[in-house]
Amino acid sequence: MKSLKVGIALVFIAGIVAALAGQAFGYPPLLVKAKKFGAKDCTFCHVDPEGGPPWNERGQWLIAEKARRGVDTVDVEWLATYKPGKVEPQKAADAPKAADAPKAADAPKAADAPKAADTTKADDKKPSAVAAGKADPKTFDEYVGTYEAPIGILDITREGDKLFGQPRGESKEELIPQDDGSFSVTNVGAKVKFTRDDKGKVIEIVINMNEQELKGKKIK
C-alpha cells in the first residue's frame, strides 16, 4: 500500500490515505490506524488489494470528508463517524461506448483540416512536457513548489543536486532524473513528469504508477 502514495501523491503521484493510494509515500501508517476500525489490508478503502484508485465506498467517503472539512490530508479517525450506504462504490473509468465514438462521416475532411501555420499557433498555447533529455540540476528550482494532487498536497523540494517529493505529513522520496526528461521514484515504481505552459513555466506535475495517471496543479 506504500507504493501508490508516493507516486501518487506525488497525485507525490486522502491526503494521502484515503486518498488513498497504495504504497506511495508511506501509506502503511494509515493502514495501521485503520485496523482499529476493522481494516486487514488495502481493500478496506480501495478496490484494488494493492491500493490506488479506484476507491470503494469507504475510501470515497474519506475523500469527500477531507473536502468537506477543507483540510490537506485524510485522518483515519474520521471513520468513527462513517456509516455505510451513503456513497456509491467507485468504478474504474468506463471505456468510451461504441455509440460515443466518432463516426467516419463526422471525421474532419481534408479541406477542413487546419493549415500548418494554424496548427503551430494552436500547439504553442498548449502546456508542454519538459523537453526530452535528463533534467539538469540547475533547473530543479523550477520544479520546487506545492502541488495539489487528487490525494492531497504534495511538496517538491531541492537539496543540492537532488529533487524530492513529499506528501504532507509523510516521508519524502527522491525523484531521480531519467534520460527522457522524466523522474523516477524507484522504491515504488512511479514515474513523474512536469508540465509547462506556453511561457515555459512549470504549472503541473503528472504521476504515473500502477497504470494510473494522476495530475497535480502547482499552487505555490
N, C-alpha and C positions, 0 to 999 in steps of 0.2 A: 504494500500500500504506500510505501515510501517513495516508490518510483514515480507516480504521476504528479505528486505535489511539487516536485522540483521543477520539472519541466513545466508543468502547468502552472503552476502557479507561477512560474517564471515569469497563465494563463492563468517566476519563476516564479505558464507554461500556468463553510465556505469560508473562508478567508482562508481558507485553506482548510478545510475539512471536509466539510461537507461542502465542500465545495467541491470539495471532496474530490480529491483526485489522488489516486493511489499512493505510490511511494514517493511522489515528487516532493522534494524538500522536506521530508520528515513527517509523514502522517502518523507513524506508529504511536506517538504520544496521544493523538486524538482517539485512536482505537482503544488504547489502554483506558482512557477516561470513559469511553462509551461502554466498556464492559460492565460497569455498574448498572447500565440500563438493559443488559442482555446481549450486547454485541459479542460475537465469536470471531468474525472476520469482516472483510470489507463489504460483504453483501448486506451488512446491517444498514448501510446508507447508499451503496452502489448496486447497479445491476450486474456489472462485471465483477467476479470474485477478485480480480487484480486491481480493482479501483478505477477511478476515472469516469468521465461521462459515458453513457447516461446514468443519472441517479434515480434511485427508487423513490417512493413516496416520502419516506423519512428524510432522505437526503435533500429532496426538493423543498421540504418544509423548512429544513435548517437554512437553506439558501434564501428562501423567502423571509424567514425570520431575521436573517442578517440584514437584508434590505430594509425591512420594517423598522429595525432598531437603528439603522443608519450607522453601523459600525464597519470596521475594516475586515474583521475576521469572525469566524463562527466559534461559538462557545458550546461545547458538547453538553454543558449543564442545562442548556435550554430544553433538552429532551425531557426534562422533568415535567414540562407542561405540554408535551406533544400528545396529540390524540389522533389515532389512525382514522383514515377515511375522509380527510379534508383536502387532500391533494391527489390529483390523478397521476399514476405512475408515469414517469418519463420514458418515452420510447426513443430508440435510435432514430436519427434523421431519416425520414422517408425518402426513398429514391423518387425522382420525378416520374409521374404517371405517364403512360403512353399518350393519354389524351392531352397532356400538357406539353408534350414535345412539339417543337415547331414543325409544321408541315412543309413539305417540299415547295408547295405553292407560296408559302409565306417567306421562303428564303429570299434574301435580297438579290435583286437582279444585277447583272454586271453593270448596267447603266446607272444603277442606284448606288453602286459601291463608292465609298469616299475616295477622293483623289489622294495621291501620295502626299501632297503638300498638306492636305487637311488632316490626314492620319497622323502626321508628325506633330501637328499642333495639339491634337487630342491626347496623344501619348505624353506630351510634355506636362499635361495637367494631372496625370495620374501619379499616385505615390509609387515610388520605385524602390526595389530592394537594394541593399548595399551592393556595390559593384563586385563582380567575381574577383577572387584573389584573397589570400589570407589577410585579415584585418591587421593594420599597423597599430601597435600600442599607442602611437602618437594620436590616434583618432578615438581612443577609448573614452575620452571626456565627452564626446558627442553622444555616447550611449548612456552615460551616467544620468540617473534621474529616477522618478517614481512613475510606475505604470499601473493602471487599473485593469486587472485581468478578471475573467469570469469568476474566479475563486477568491479574489481578494486583492490586496495591494502588494505589489512587488517592487522592491528597491534594487536598482542596479548600481553598484559602486565600483571604484577602482582602487587598487592597492599596487602602486608601482606599475609594472608592466602586466598586471593581471586584472581581469574583469570578473566580478562576482554578481550572482543573483540571489536575492534573499526575500522570501515571503515574510510579511510582518509577523514577528513572534517566533520565527523558525530559524534554523541554522542556514548559513549561506553556502552556496555551491559555486565552484569556479566555472566560468564559461571559457572553454578552450577554443581559440581561433582555428578554423578549418580552411583548406585551400580554396573552397568555393565562396568564401566570404561569410559563411555562417559560423556559429559557435556550437560546441557540443558540451553536454553535461554527461560525462562518461559513466558515472556511477548509477545513473538512472536511464540511460539510453535516450536522452532528449536532445533535440536539435533546435537551436534558436537563431532567428534572423531578425534584423531590424529594418523597418521601412522608413523611407524618407519622402518628404513632399517635393513639389516641383522646384523648391528653392534649395533642396539638399539637406533640409533639417530633419533629424530623426523624430518621427511622430508616433511610432508604433512598434511593438515587439510581437513577434509571431513564434509560437512554440509548437513544435511537432513532437508527439510522443504517443506510442501505442496506437498509431494510425489515427490519432486525433489532432486537430489543429485548433489552437487557442490564440486569440489575439488580445493584446492589451494596449490601450491608448496611453500615451505619455501625458501625464497630468502635471508634472513638475520637473 
